[in-house]
């Protein structure tokens, strides 16, 4: 079982959508978090250590993870999806983008 973490800023739109889209995939466990302190589910050392693969939506998220959680990420694969904050929760276009970009890494 692979642990897959999806990260955006507020954990309200993009990363929860990704978590839901891939939650039923065989062989993976999903979670999501936000890099902002006031996120729905703020990113933590425990979540970063739990993850085998972390998908971030933007380069700024990758930079925050690399600076704040470098030690916790030593064996974690970090992938930037380059998906801007232009979508609502479960927006069909967002689901399509995620479905095109994520599976090759799983």
N, C-alpha and C positions, 0 to 999 in steps of 0.2 A: 504494500500500500504506500503510495506516494502522497505526501502532504503538500498541497498547493495553496499558496497564499496570493490573493489579489489585493493590490494596494492602489488607492487614489488619494485625494486630499481629504475629503470630508466623510468618505465611506457612506455616501447616500445614494449615488447614482451608478457610476461605472463599476467600481469593485464589487458592490453587492449584486449587480447584474451578472457579472462574470462568475461570482460564486454560485449563483442560482443556475446559470446556464450549464456549468460543468459539475454541479453537485451530484448528478445521477450517472456520471461517467464511471465505468468500472475501473477499479484499481487505484482510484484517487479519493482523497478526503480534501474538501475545500473549506477555506475560510477567507474572510476579507477584513481589511482594516484601512484606516486613514492616517496620513502623516501629520495632519493638524491636531493640536491639543484638544480642540473641541469636536473632533470627529465622532460619529456615532459609536464606533469601536476603534479607539486610538491604537496605533501600532505600539507594540511592546517588545521587549527582549524575548519574552516567552514565546510570542507568536513567531518572531524571526527564527528563534532556535528550533521551533516545531517544524518549520517549513523546509521541504526539500527543494522546492522551486518557488521563487517569488516573481510574480508578474507585476510590474509597475506600469501605470498608464502613461506617464510622462518622464522626461529626463530629469526634471526637478525632483521627482519622487526617488529616482535612482540615486541622485546626489545626496539626498537626505538620508537614505538608507546606508549608503556607503560611508557617510561621515559619522552618523550616530550609532550604527549597529555593525560596524565592520567586524569586530571580534565575534559576534554571534552568527555571522554569515560565512564562516570559514569553509563550510562544505555545501553551501547553498548556491544554487544556480539562480542568477538574477537576470531577468529579461524585461526589456523596455518595449512596450507595445506601440508607443507613439500614438495614443488615442487621446485627442483633446477633450476638454470638458464641454462638449457641445451636445450632449445627449441626456435624455431623461431616463429614469429607471425602466429597464426592459424595453427601451426604444428598439424597434425592429432593425434599424440601421446599426445600432450598437451591437445587438446580438449577432448580426451578420458579420460585422468587423471582427468581433471576438471569435466567432466560429471559423473565420478565415485565418486568423493569426495564431491562435493558441494551440490547436491540436498537434501541430508538428513538433512541439516541445514536450508533449505528454507521452 
